[in-house]
Amino acid sequence: MTIKAVPGRYAGRAALVTGGGSGLGEAICRRLAEEGARVAVLDLQAAAAQRVANEIRQAGGEAFPFVADVTDFNALDRVLAEVLETLGRLDLAVNNAGIGSPFMPVAEHSLDNWNRVIGVNLSGVFHSMKAELPHMTGEGGAIVNIASITALVGVAGIAPYVAAKHGVLGLTKAAALEYGKSGIRVTAVCPTFVRTPLTTAELKDEAQWQALDAMHALGHCAAPEDVAAMVAFLGSEDGRMLTGCAYPVDGGITTP
Ligand SMILES: NC(=O)c1ccc[n+]([C@@H]2O[C@H](COP(=O)([O-])OP(=O)(O)OC[C@H]3O[C@@H](n4cnc5c(N)ncnc54)[C@H](O)[C@@H]3O)[C@@H](O)[C@H]2O)c1
């Protein structure tokens, strides 16, 4: 047996990460760049996208910042054309941009809450896929949508978020069936709780995190890098037989 040093799984490949300026998206951008991808860091927040792209470049990777709001299809579509001009190709799109939901029972959620959360977390993923798919070559192309454990189980108090994430799984399955024979795989990742600006805005108390840790078979919540590792696997040649499915990264919290 000969063991050869192999180039990164993403050598020569190009990836786009929405919501790449913070939290899980930032970790995904870093991981893909470490594995050799040229990465488009797309975010609503220009400074955040710029910071992540700069830090990746300073570390020796290739990354480019882009600004777009995933709720605005026409603007996003225009930025996708710029992404393609910069990267030259699009092998992997990670639809990660998302927001949290205020905590209250269904009947108390305002229409604004509902429309805002569905707008970013579900319509935003649809807009992203609609803009990305025409640019994907089908030569090992992949889309990875960031859903949540709340796409797999109900959680009281955040119905707009739960509904949006269940919807992301529906989009993932339908697109997987439609584009598989064109060589494009579509999967979803379902992370458990991770400390990011999205969650720490609501979960401010250390005791709340300790209670959440204890709910996992592994005894702790996930790190952004755990999610990034799954995304890098699914989007790579290693995941070539995987499409139309959701992959929990959840330390056993949803294990029946
Ligand atoms: N943190 C968790 O515990 C957790 C668990 C499961 C799933 N998720 C999902 O992971 C994804 C990332 O969450 P996070 O925790 O890293 O959050 P985060 O707040 O740290 O990062 C989200 C990023 O998305 C960007 N964004 C928000 N709205 C946008 C829009 N309309 N257009 C473009 N960019 C936009 C933000 O500017 C931010 O940089 C979300 O889809 C979230 O639902 C998070």
Ligand as a Chemical Component Dictionary entry (heavy atoms), coordinates in Angstrom:
data_LIG
# 
_chem_comp.id                   LIG 
_chem_comp.type                 NON-POLYMER 
_chem_comp.pdbx_formal_charge   0 
_chem_comp.three_letter_code    LIG 
# 
loop_
_chem_comp_atom.comp_id 
_chem_comp_atom.atom_id 
_chem_comp_atom.alt_atom_id 
_chem_comp_atom.type_symbol 
_chem_comp_atom.charge 
_chem_comp_atom.model_Cartn_x 
_chem_comp_atom.model_Cartn_y 
_chem_comp_atom.model_Cartn_z 
_chem_comp_atom.pdbx_ordinal 
LIG N1  N1  N 0  -26.725 28.507 16.721 1  
LIG C1  C1  C 0  -27.511 27.443 16.816 2  
LIG O1  O1  O 0  -27.723 26.885 17.905 3  
LIG C2  C2  C 0  -28.165 26.869 15.586 4  
LIG C3  C3  C 0  -28.718 25.585 15.685 5  
LIG C4  C4  C 0  -29.338 25.040 14.566 6  
LIG C5  C5  C 0  -29.384 25.756 13.389 7  
LIG N2  N2  N 1  -28.854 26.994 13.328 8  
LIG C6  C6  C 0  -28.946 27.691 12.041 9  
LIG O2  O2  O 0  -27.643 27.985 11.602 10 
LIG C7  C7  C 0  -27.663 29.151 10.787 11 
LIG C8  C8  C 0  -26.614 30.128 11.285 12 
LIG O3  O3  O 0  -26.961 30.514 12.598 13 
LIG P1  P1  P 0  -25.896 31.109 13.621 14 
LIG O4  O4  O 0  -26.239 30.544 14.944 15 
LIG O5  O5  O -1 -24.527 30.963 13.085 16 
LIG O6  O6  O 0  -26.364 32.637 13.625 17 
LIG P2  P2  P 0  -25.522 34.013 13.614 18 
LIG O7  O7  O 0  -26.501 35.042 14.005 19 
LIG O8  O8  O 0  -24.253 33.863 14.370 20 
LIG O9  O9  O 0  -25.135 34.176 12.072 21 
LIG C9  C9  C 0  -26.112 34.343 11.087 22 
LIG C10 C10 C 0  -25.519 35.209 9.970  23 
LIG O10 O10 O 0  -26.535 35.305 8.962  24 
LIG C11 C11 C 0  -26.578 36.668 8.539  25 
LIG N3  N3  N 0  -27.926 36.975 8.061  26 
LIG C12 C12 C 0  -29.049 37.116 8.818  27 
LIG N4  N4  N 0  -30.076 37.463 8.033  28 
LIG C13 C13 C 0  -29.593 37.546 6.761  29 
LIG C14 C14 C 0  -30.185 37.874 5.519  30 
LIG N5  N5  N 0  -31.467 38.239 5.429  31 
LIG N6  N6  N 0  -29.405 37.852 4.416  32 
LIG C15 C15 C 0  -28.096 37.519 4.497  33 
LIG N7  N7  N 0  -27.480 37.204 5.660  34 
LIG C16 C16 C 0  -28.226 37.227 6.776  35 
LIG C17 C17 C 0  -26.235 37.483 9.772  36 
LIG O11 O11 O 0  -25.790 38.781 9.433  37 
LIG C18 C18 C 0  -25.175 36.628 10.429 38 
LIG O12 O12 O 0  -23.881 36.975 9.989  39 
LIG C19 C19 C 0  -29.100 29.688 10.850 40 
LIG O13 O13 O 0  -29.805 29.250 9.717  41 
LIG C20 C20 C 0  -29.645 29.036 12.116 42 
LIG O14 O14 O 0  -31.052 28.902 12.064 43 
LIG C21 C21 C 0  -28.230 27.570 14.395 44 
# 
loop_
_chem_comp_bond.comp_id 
_chem_comp_bond.atom_id_1 
_chem_comp_bond.atom_id_2 
_chem_comp_bond.value_order 
_chem_comp_bond.pdbx_ordinal 
LIG N1  C1  SING 1  
LIG C1  O1  DOUB 2  
LIG C1  C2  SING 3  
LIG C2  C3  SING 4  
LIG C2  C21 DOUB 5  
LIG C3  C4  DOUB 6  
LIG C4  C5  SING 7  
LIG C5  N2  DOUB 8  
LIG N2  C6  SING 9  
LIG N2  C21 SING 10 
LIG C6  O2  SING 11 
LIG C6  C20 SING 12 
LIG O2  C7  SING 13 
LIG C7  C8  SING 14 
LIG C7  C19 SING 15 
LIG C8  O3  SING 16 
LIG O3  P1  SING 17 
LIG P1  O4  DOUB 18 
LIG P1  O5  SING 19 
LIG P1  O6  SING 20 
LIG O6  P2  SING 21 
LIG P2  O7  DOUB 22 
LIG P2  O8  SING 23 
LIG P2  O9  SING 24 
LIG O9  C9  SING 25 
LIG C9  C10 SING 26 
LIG C10 O10 SING 27 
LIG C10 C18 SING 28 
LIG O10 C11 SING 29 
LIG C11 N3  SING 30 
LIG C11 C17 SING 31 
LIG N3  C12 SING 32 
LIG N3  C16 SING 33 
LIG C12 N4  DOUB 34 
LIG N4  C13 SING 35 
LIG C13 C14 SING 36 
LIG C13 C16 DOUB 37 
LIG C14 N5  SING 38 
LIG C14 N6  DOUB 39 
LIG N6  C15 SING 40 
LIG C15 N7  DOUB 41 
LIG N7  C16 SING 42 
LIG C17 O11 SING 43 
LIG C17 C18 SING 44 
LIG C18 O12 SING 45 
LIG C19 O13 SING 46 
LIG C19 C20 SING 47 
LIG C20 O14 SING 48 
# 
